């Protein structure tokens, strides 16, 4: 019922009555046409000026979207977001506007606005797989893995066989330690893109999680052969080497993993274990300290995203 | 012709009807006369209403039969009325019957009860009882006549605040049993954290009780037994006081490095766990991180609750099984002499545990095939959970887990194989395991947060031979707490340890059960807490064998 009401409101909002035009300002179509010509002539500043006028004085959502696009191309990210916010004020439920805000937020790693926007979009356009996928990605960025899995599963149901959706879902499963779900998902993703290093690395993590250390070792090595600095593959291989009690080799690959993903506490924790096994207590303590500092930093960054992440109390 | 058709139809029915599940456990609590009910507020708006309680299986009257003690708790609404909670002691009458002897015993009202551990603290040959609680733990001395006397004050072991886990061990080899007590969260009942008030009081976007994260933790205590009826607080001196106030719950004394001195493992909720290695000079070195038992395999701090210790792979070394919060996994840490290895996923115990909040746990060889299996009870802390999307978590009430040991380092989760007795959902907390009727099959008492406990009577038909080993230590450690028993059969060696304080803030029967498979006899070796060894060869199977320590 609420969904139907929202949809009705959305349809109403998408058809605003046009305000009376001011005589001194050219009409929308003319402004857009002139802006297009300016872009073709390489005069981007003039194009932006015209589009801004069209947005401000003619309430043209299309103009604002084009303006945001130009601003993004010129790496004016903050200005682009401001433009899109104006566009959203004019057309709160416009698919194009919401989509642009979400994608811009995701690109800028602004998880909260991305999530809020995409949650609206998945309600407004429940059959659009792309928005569920983007929502899943945004929720992963915010650390809300259960919600991310829900969204990505929905995306996969709406449009099966999408490589990126399968990879994201596999990564989310891995993060939740649902390795038996991750494994077949990532296998499918790999079938669709056999050369994807990220997929091979994620698959190796799932294989390690399901206890198949031989497969994990093989696929982690395969990923490293293609991308020697891959953080996931080096972490997995380090954990395999640790389990095999090949401590010097474990140390070497874990150091690469730590360097490749300097914000992650995981390789630091493994390094603390490896150095303890090697009898180097000082190094073990140092990496344990780094592990704990990075863990706290990660928790703080996730906590800052509240309430969008629905941080568990436990 | 008609008869033929009926015969065929009847024969067909035999094939159509699903085979009845194999009988393993039957809940005999009600028929055994156990009427205890654990009290809890329905909404659990405060964390103090979610964590109780423990259960003890111990022989308080020295008649050779393990008795049962269930710990009850108050609620915020009944906090000022200690009589609102009634913990209960049940005397084992034999023939699977129990008698409520609470009123006579004096163990009925320890206050806002949490956990329990038992030991003969004064060497008189009778087991005494320590009850952890919110607002003051208690030590009850066994008077040898079915009654107990509260000696908390004179013994000096009363702890303010919220105590949770406990366990006795002779950490300094002076022969006397010392006491460790973990504490959980610092709570002021007059100023309770408001339900749902901030981000640490939310779960999946709904208001829930606050904590433990966001609330201050409590330090822990180690009391040295002075031998004159008094204990001395040596927590700081020994290095086990937990000045950072991690959220302490389950406690396990055992000797993972095999140096003959008891070490200590503490399960901490939402914070790293502790492994205190005994330095043999009255102090301990906290070593959980380098030993690999502080956090999960990938370095996540988990919400740890219960701790079980067992030799699941016949290595002769005691490994650890730790229960954790939902969307975390239960840890199986394999003992590799100078460190542990997280074998949880490789052993196939982890994945299935992810939806559940685990509490009481134990290694139990339920089918006597010589390989210790693992039993776990579960149940969430948020009743509100059933009203929201749960993600990967199960609901508020949760099923049990029974991991059957395959003997190759891996386990199969087989609860559903035995009907609904283990898949029915409960909100369980402490468990105590032991053989209540000496039939060689391990039984399990379970204390649920909400309502009636269960007494799971093991009635498995197909089982191996067994031994139940009861130890009589020299005074003052008459219960031989800390002794390690090794049983050898053609299929290998099994090692077990006598512990005070087991699982989730509970107490297993101190008699050690061993499945012998097809072996008609076994060699039994006891390494006593003082390092001396007693060996008995070719002990006949299927009996309770009592071994006394030489003077």
Interface residues (C-beta under 8 A of the other chain):
Chain A: X145 X146 X147 X149 X150 X176 X177 X178 X179 X180 X208 X209 X210 X211 X213 X239 X243 X265 X266 X268 X269 X270 X272 X273 X276 X277 X281 X284 X288 X291 X295 X303 X306 X307 X310 X311 X312 X313 X314
Chain B: X199 X200 X201 X202 X203 X204 X205 X208 X209 X210 X211 X212 X213 X214 X269 X270 X289 X290 X291 X292 X295 X297 X298 X299 X301 X303 X325 X327 X329 X339 X341 X345 X346 X347 X348 X350 X351 X354 X381 X382 X389 X390 X391 X392 X393 X410
